Amino acid sequence: MSEPNPETEPAHDPEVLQLAAKVFDLARHGDTDTLAAYVDAGVPANLTNDKGDSLLMLASYYGHPATVSALLERGADPNRVNERGQTPIAGAAFKGEEEVLRVLLAGGADPRAGSPSAVETARMFGRQDLLTLFGAPGVE
């Protein structure tokens, strides 16, 4: 019998699941200092939930630029897609979170990645300001 592989085996330990839920809530609520301390202590910067949403996706979608910056500084992937093919920058574009968008762009996020991409989202909502920010052609 082989040892379980933590990279491929889901975590079933109730304490681990409780900690993960807490960490996702920290990202969702923008508790930057506490979340950064958990990542510094070993929580993966690219941790994802059961929908494939990363900590960065949640912080971006809920409009927390300081949290987004802290996660990027700790190695979070700005172009990681969730199970629906969405990226953190597309989530922030959907919500119109301009400060978060600027932080993500500075951190290497690609506004053309994912489906729908941030560019496609901005076009869908007629957000010329976001298209300009992304360096994309304007709304037709």
C-alpha positions in Angstrom: 0.0 0.0 0.0 1.4 3.4 -1.0 1.5 6.6 1.0 -1.3 9.1 0.2 -0.1 11.9 -2.0 -1.0 15.3 -0.6 -0.8 16.8 -4.0 -3.6 14.6 -5.4 -5.6 13.4 -2.4 -8.4 15.7 -1.2 -8.1 16.8 2.4 -10.7 15.2 4.6 -9.4 16.2 8.0 -12.0 18.4 9.6 -9.4 20.7 11.1 -7.7 21.2 7.7 -11.1 21.9 6.1 -12.0 24.3 8.8 -8.6 26.1 8.4 -9.1 26.3 4.6 -12.6 27.8 5.0 -11.1 30.4 7.4 -8.4 31.3 4.9 -10.9 31.7 2.0 -13.0 33.9 4.3 -9.9 36.0 5.0 -9.4 36.5 1.3 -13.1 37.3 0.7 -13.2 39.9 3.5 -9.8 41.4 2.7 -8.1 40.6 6.0 -4.7 41.2 4.5 -2.4 40.9 7.5 -3.9 37.7 8.8 -4.1 36.1 5.4 -0.5 37.1 4.6 0.6 35.5 7.9 -1.1 32.2 7.0 0.6 32.2 3.6 3.9 33.1 5.2 3.4 30.2 7.6 2.9 27.7 4.7 -0.6 28.0 3.3 -0.2 27.9 -0.5 -0.6 31.2 -2.2 -2.4 29.4 -5.0 -4.8 27.5 -2.7 -8.1 26.9 -4.5 -11.6 26.0 -3.2 -13.9 23.3 -4.6 -14.9 25.6 -7.5 -11.3 26.3 -8.4 -11.4 29.8 -7.1 -8.0 30.9 -5.7 -7.4 33.1 -2.8 -6.4 35.8 -5.4 -9.7 35.3 -7.2 -11.7 35.9 -4.1 -9.7 38.9 -3.0 -10.0 40.4 -6.5 -13.7 39.8 -6.9 -14.5 41.2 -3.6 -12.4 44.4 -4.2 -9.5 44.2 -1.8 -6.4 45.7 -3.6 -4.1 45.4 -0.5 -4.9 41.7 -0.2 -4.4 41.2 -3.9 -1.0 42.9 -3.7 0.0 40.8 -0.7 -1.0 37.5 -2.4 0.9 38.5 -5.6 4.0 39.4 -3.6 3.8 35.9 -2.1 3.6 34.1 -5.5 -0.1 33.9 -6.3 -0.6 33.3 -10.0 -2.5 36.3 -11.5 -3.6 34.2 -14.5 -4.9 31.1 -12.7 -8.3 30.1 -14.0 -11.1 28.6 -12.0 -13.3 25.7 -13.1 -15.4 28.0 -15.3 -12.3 29.4 -17.1 -12.4 32.7 -15.3 -9.3 34.7 -14.1 -9.0 37.0 -11.1 -8.7 40.0 -13.5 -12.0 39.1 -15.2 -13.7 38.8 -11.8 -12.5 42.2 -10.8 -13.6 43.6 -14.2 -17.0 42.1 -13.8 -17.3 44.0 -10.4 -15.7 47.2 -11.8 -12.9 47.1 -9.2 -10.5 49.5 -10.9 -7.9 49.7 -8.1 -7.8 45.9 -8.0 -7.4 45.8 -11.8 -4.4 48.2 -11.6 -2.7 45.9 -9.0 -3.4 42.8 -11.0 -2.1 44.4 -14.2 1.1 45.5 -12.4 1.4 41.9 -11.1 1.3 40.4 -14.5 -2.3 39.6 -15.1 -3.3 39.1 -18.7 -6.7 40.9 -19.4 -7.1 38.7 -22.5 -6.8 35.4 -20.6 -9.8 33.2 -19.6 -13.3 33.0 -20.8 -14.8 35.4 -20.7 -11.7 37.5 -20.4 -11.5 40.9 -18.6 -11.5 42.6 -22.0 -14.6 40.7 -23.1 -16.3 41.5 -19.8 -15.5 45.2 -20.2 -16.9 45.1 -23.7 -20.1 43.3 -22.5 -20.7 46.1 -20.0 -19.7 49.0 -22.2 -16.8 49.9 -19.9 -14.6 52.1 -22.1 -12.6 53.1 -19.1 -11.6 49.5 -18.4 -10.9 48.8 -22.1 -8.6 51.9 -22.0 -6.9 50.5 -18.9 -6.4 47.2 -20.6 -5.0 48.8 -23.8 -7.9 47.2 -25.8 -9.9 48.7 -28.7 -13.0 50.6 -27.6 -16.6 49.7 -27.4 -18.3 49.6 -30.8 
